[in-house]
């Protein structure tokens, strides 16, 4: 006969554990209710004391969103120039705006040495720079000595300039056996690398001789040393040429804005073609741009490019955002001297936005013309100061002008007064 056992009831320990679990669950539930209650109450109190967030505004066509403020990497050099210019006389400022040939400076037929006559000339005419040509060169040793001595005579270090474009007729390469390159338009599909390397080699050769400013590269789409006739091809080459030159301590100068010869192209046509190589150079911080002597009848039928405010200030400076030094064309060019007086060139160029006068035939005439323009109000002091600030800032940027040289210049000026 089968037997059955009665099931035992829960032990005392099990009862205690069950009770504790129930109590703990009640406590957790109560805490959660309390937290939710206070979250709601606190949120309502905050909404009562803090104004509601205003809805985001959407810019209309008349209220374009403000761009993030950009930092000007050259601001420090501009500040140094502005500080230095405070202690300059008007004469000193005016001379800084001239880059002259050594012949115009000294009065000799061909300058190949720099001795006492050059020293006295630079003291009398403390110009911003000297422009040399092939006639001034005999060999590397002579050229280095010529430049070194000339620079040592200057109270403020000068631009030592040359137009070394890199083609077969280059003044330095042809005389001094430095590296010469074929016509710039012969670049292969490795063009950007070649453009950089060639410009770097040119700059290294020039820097060893003492040059610090090169009137190159040619950014036009025509001419012997144009990089290409197609702006899409020329633009990246120009950008790399600027980089190659300036990374090796020689200031590049794009030329000749906006075109090489007279043209009836309007601004829109130029924007789509001729402007593009210049814009590429500007985006790569080219230090200087030379304005051409061409007349663009569709833009300014009255004045050549270098005397046109529409071309220099409106298009180059404002539209293309060029903040460097604007250089005149070669003012010894008979196309200029036979058509315009010195006074017309001075007032026309400065009012157009030109900062630096290149190769004037007579230093005295240009200095006196600028002084007269200041006196009669056809040119303002602000225009002069702005030009000189740009010139000195560029010299600071490339180490031509340094803190120590400005101290020495100040001491020299004090000695002259005494």
C-alpha positions in Angstrom: 0.0 0.0 0.0 1.5 3.3 -1.1 2.4 5.9 1.5 2.3 9.8 1.1 4.2 12.6 2.9 2.7 15.9 3.6 4.6 19.0 2.1 6.4 21.1 4.7 5.5 24.8 5.0 8.0 27.6 4.4 10.8 27.9 6.9 11.2 31.0 9.1 14.3 32.1 7.1 12.4 32.0 3.8 9.6 34.1 5.3 12.1 36.7 6.5 13.7 36.9 3.0 10.4 37.3 1.3 9.3 40.1 3.7 12.6 41.9 3.1 12.3 41.7 -0.7 8.8 43.1 -0.6 9.9 46.0 1.6 12.8 46.7 -0.6 10.5 46.8 -3.7 8.2 49.2 -2.0 11.1 51.5 -1.1 12.4 51.5 -4.6 8.9 52.3 -6.0 8.4 55.1 -3.5 11.8 56.6 -4.4 10.9 56.6 -8.1 7.6 58.3 -7.5 9.3 61.0 -5.4 11.9 61.6 -8.1 9.4 62.0 -10.8 7.3 64.3 -8.7 10.2 66.7 -8.0 11.4 66.6 -11.6 8.0 67.9 -12.8 7.8 70.5 -10.1 11.4 71.8 -10.7 10.8 72.0 -14.4 7.7 74.0 -13.9 9.5 76.4 -11.6 12.4 76.9 -14.1 9.9 77.6 -16.9 8.3 80.2 -14.7 11.6 82.0 -13.9 13.7 81.7 -17.2 12.4 83.4 -20.4 11.7 80.9 -23.2 14.5 80.5 -25.8 14.0 82.7 -28.7 13.5 80.9 -32.1 16.6 80.9 -34.4 16.5 83.7 -36.9 16.8 82.8 -40.6 18.9 85.2 -42.7 17.0 86.9 -45.5 18.6 88.0 -48.8 19.2 91.4 -47.2 20.7 89.8 -44.1 23.3 87.4 -45.2 24.9 85.3 -42.4 28.1 86.8 -41.0 31.2 84.9 -42.0 33.6 83.7 -39.3 36.3 86.3 -38.7 39.5 85.4 -40.4 43.0 86.1 -39.0 45.3 88.0 -41.3 48.7 86.2 -41.2 50.4 89.4 -42.4 48.9 91.6 -39.7 52.0 91.5 -37.6 54.1 92.9 -40.4 51.6 95.7 -41.1 51.7 96.6 -37.4 55.5 96.8 -37.5 55.3 99.0 -40.6 52.7 101.3 -39.0 54.8 101.7 -35.9 58.0 102.4 -37.9 56.3 104.9 -40.2 55.4 107.1 -37.3 59.1 108.3 -37.1 59.5 108.8 -40.8 59.6 112.2 -42.5 57.5 112.9 -45.7 60.7 112.8 -47.7 61.7 109.4 -46.4 58.3 108.1 -47.1 58.4 109.4 -50.7 61.8 107.9 -51.4 60.6 104.5 -50.2 58.1 104.6 -53.0 60.8 104.6 -55.7 62.8 101.6 -57.1 65.3 103.0 -59.5 68.1 101.9 -61.8 71.6 102.3 -60.5 72.2 104.7 -63.5 69.4 107.0 -62.4 70.7 106.9 -58.9 74.4 107.7 -59.6 74.3 109.4 -63.0 76.8 107.1 -64.6 76.3 105.5 -68.0 76.6 101.8 -66.8 76.9 100.9 -63.1 79.0 97.8 -62.4 80.6 98.9 -59.1 79.3 100.5 -55.9 81.8 102.8 -54.2 81.8 106.3 -52.7 79.7 107.8 -55.5 77.0 105.2 -54.8 77.3 105.7 -51.1 76.7 109.4 -51.5 73.9 108.9 -53.9 72.0 106.6 -51.6 72.5 109.0 -48.7 71.1 111.8 -50.9 68.3 109.7 -52.4 67.3 107.0 -49.8 65.2 105.1 -52.3 63.2 102.0 -51.6 65.1 99.8 -54.0 67.4 99.4 -57.0 66.5 97.6 -60.2 69.4 95.9 -62.0 69.7 94.7 -65.5 72.1 92.5 -67.5 74.3 95.5 -68.3 75.2 95.8 -64.6 76.5 92.2 -64.4 80.0 90.9 -65.4 80.3 87.8 -63.3 79.0 86.3 -60.0 81.7 87.8 -57.8 81.3 91.3 -59.2 77.5 91.2 -59.0 77.6 90.0 -55.4 80.0 92.8 -54.5 77.9 95.4 -56.3 74.8 94.4 -54.5 76.4 93.9 -51.1 78.0 97.3 -51.1 74.9 99.1 -52.4 72.8 97.5 -49.7 75.3 98.4 -47.0 75.0 102.1 -47.8 71.2 102.2 -47.2 69.8 103.4 -43.9 66.8 101.3 -44.6 67.5 98.0 -46.4 66.4 98.2 -50.1 64.6 96.0 -52.5 67.2 94.6 -54.8 65.3 93.8 -57.9 65.7 92.1 -61.3 63.4 90.8 -63.9 64.4 87.1 -64.1 61.5 85.4 -65.8 63.3 82.1 -66.5 63.3 82.1 -70.3 66.2 82.0 -72.6 66.8 85.8 -72.5 67.0 86.1 -68.7 69.4 88.8 -67.7 71.0 86.9 -64.8 71.2 83.5 -66.4 72.6 84.9 -69.6 75.4 86.8 -67.9 76.2 84.8 -64.8 75.9 81.2 -65.9 73.1 80.5 -63.5 70.4 78.0 -64.3 68.5 79.0 -67.5 65.2 77.4 -68.5 63.4 77.0 -71.7 60.4 79.0 -72.6 57.9 78.6 -69.8 55.2 77.3 -72.1 57.2 74.1 -72.7 56.1 72.5 -69.4 55.1 68.9 -69.6 52.2 67.2 -67.8 54.4 67.4 -64.7 54.0 71.1 -65.1 53.2 72.1 -61.5 56.2 70.2 -60.1 58.4 71.7 -62.8 57.0 75.2 -62.2 57.8 75.0 -58.5 61.2 73.5 -59.0 62.3 76.0 -61.7 61.1 79.0 -59.7 62.8 77.6 -56.6 66.1 77.2 -58.5 65.8 80.8 -59.9 65.2 82.1 -56.4 68.1 80.3 -54.9 70.4 81.6 -57.6 69.1 85.2 -57.1 69.2 85.0 -53.3 72.9 84.0 -53.3 73.7 87.1 -55.4 71.8 89.3 -53.0 68.5 89.9 -54.9 65.3 89.8 -52.9 62.7 91.0 -55.4 62.0 89.3 -58.8 59.8 91.0 -61.3 58.4 87.6 -62.4 56.6 85.4 -63.1 54.6 86.4 -66.1 50.9 85.8 -65.4 49.6 86.8 -68.8 48.2 84.4 -71.3 50.3 85.8 -74.1 54.0 86.7 -74.5 57.3 84.9 -74.7 57.3 83.7 -71.1 53.7 83.1 -70.6 53.1 79.7 -68.9 50.1 78.8 -71.1 47.5 80.4 -73.3 44.7 78.6 -71.4 44.0 80.1 -68.0 43.0 76.7 -66.6 46.5 75.4 -67.4 48.4 78.6 -66.5 46.8 79.2 -63.1 48.2 76.2 -61.1 51.6 76.8 -62.7 51.6 80.4 -61.6 50.5 79.4 -58.1 53.5 76.9 -57.9 55.9 79.4 -59.4 55.0 81.9 -56.7 55.4 79.3 -54.0 58.8 78.1 -55.3 60.1 81.6 -55.4 58.8 83.0 -52.2 59.7 79.9 -50.2 63.3 80.6 -51.1 63.3 84.2 -49.8 62.7 86.0 -53.1 59.5 88.1 -53.4 57.6 87.2 -56.6 55.9 89.8 -58.8 53.0 88.8 -61.1 52.9 90.8 -64.3 51.4 92.5 -66.1 47.9 93.0 -64.7 45.4 92.5 -66.3 46.7 92.0 -69.9 50.0 92.5 -71.8 48.6 94.6 -74.7 45.7 96.8 -75.5 42.4 95.0 -75.4 38.7 95.6 -75.8 37.7 92.8 -73.5 35.2 93.7 -70.9 35.5 92.8 -67.2 33.3 89.7 -67.4 35.5 88.2 -70.2 38.6 88.9 -68.2 37.1 87.3 -65.1 36.7 84.1 -67.0 40.2 84.0 -68.4 43.0 86.6 -67.8 42.1 87.2 -64.1 42.5 83.6 -63.1 46.3 83.2 -63.1 46.5 86.4 -61.1 43.9 85.2 -58.7 45.8 81.9 -58.2 48.9 83.9 -57.4 47.0 86.1 -54.9 45.6 83.1 -53.2 49.2 81.9 -52.7 50.2 85.2 -51.1 52.2 86.7 -53.9 54.0 89.8 -52.6 53.7 92.2 -55.5 51.8 92.7 -58.7 53.0 94.9 -61.6 50.3 96.8 -63.5 50.5 97.0 -67.2 50.6 99.9 -69.6 47.8 98.5 -71.8 44.6 100.3 -72.3 41.3 98.4 -71.9 38.8 100.4 -73.8 35.7 98.4 -72.5 36.7 99.1 -68.9 38.4 102.5 -69.0 38.7 104.3 -72.3 40.5 107.3 -70.8 43.6 105.9 -69.0 46.0 103.0 -69.3 45.8 100.3 -66.7 48.3 101.7 -64.3 46.5 105.0 -64.1 43.0 103.5 -63.9 41.2 103.4 -60.5 38.7 101.1 -62.0 41.4 98.5 -62.9 43.8 98.9 -60.0 41.6 99.6 -57.0 38.2 98.3 -58.0 39.2 95.1 -59.8 42.6 94.1 -58.5 42.6 95.3 -54.9 38.9 95.1 -54.0 37.5 92.3 -56.2 40.5 90.0 -56.4 41.4 91.0 -52.8 45.1 91.8 -53.4 46.6 93.3 -50.3 50.3 93.4 -51.4 52.4 96.0 -53.1 51.1 97.3 -56.5 54.0 98.3 -58.8 53.9 100.6 -61.8 55.1 99.5 -65.2 58.7 100.4 -66.2 58.4 104.2 -66.2 61.4 104.6 -68.5 59.3 103.0 -71.3 59.0 105.5 -74.2 55.3 104.5 -74.6 54.8 106.1 -71.2 57.2 109.0 -71.3 56.1 110.2 -74.7 52.4 110.3 -73.8 52.3 111.5 -70.2 54.1 114.0 -68.0 55.6 113.1 -64.7 52.8 115.0 -62.9 50.2 113.0 -64.8 51.9 109.7 -64.1 52.3 110.5 -60.4 48.7 111.7 -59.7 47.2 109.2 -62.0 49.1 106.2 -60.6 48.6 107.1 -56.9 44.9 107.8 -57.3 44.5 104.5 -59.2 46.1 102.6 -56.3 49.7 102.1 -57.3 52.1 102.0 -54.4 55.6 101.8 -56.0 57.1 103.7 -58.9 59.4 101.5 -61.0 62.5 102.8 -62.8 61.6 106.5 -63.1 64.2 108.3 -65.3 64.6 111.3 -62.9 64.4 110.8 -59.1 64.2 114.5 -58.5 61.3 115.0 -60.8 59.2 112.2 -59.2 60.0 113.3 -55.7 59.1 116.9 -56.4 56.0 115.8 -58.2 54.7 113.7 -55.3 55.5 116.6 -52.9 53.5 119.0 -55.1 50.6 116.6 -55.3 50.5 116.4 -51.5 50.7 120.2 -51.2 47.9 120.9 -53.7 45.7 118.1 -52.5 45.6 116.0 -55.6 47.1 113.2 -53.5 46.4 112.7 -49.8 48.7 111.9 -46.9 46.7 108.8 -46.3 47.5 107.5 -49.8 51.2 108.0 -49.2 51.1 106.4 -45.8 49.1 103.5 -47.0 51.6 102.8 -49.9 54.6 103.1 -47.6 53.0 100.8 -45.0 52.5 98.1 -47.6 56.1 98.5 -48.8 57.6 98.3 -45.3 55.3 95.4 -44.3 56.6 93.4 -47.3 60.2 94.2 -46.3 59.4 93.0 -42.8 57.8 89.9 -44.0 60.8 88.8 -46.0 63.4 89.8 -43.5 64.7 92.7 -45.6 63.8 94.9 -42.8 64.2 93.6 -39.2 64.0 94.9 -35.7 67.7 95.5 -35.6 67.8 97.4 -38.9 65.1 99.7 -37.7 67.0 100.4 -34.5 70.1 101.2 -36.5 68.2 103.4 -38.9 66.8 105.4 -36.0 70.2 105.8 -34.5 71.6 106.9 -37.9 68.8 109.5 -38.2 69.6 110.8 -34.8 73.3 111.2 -35.7 72.3 113.0 -39.0 70.3 115.5 -37.0 73.1 116.1 -34.5 
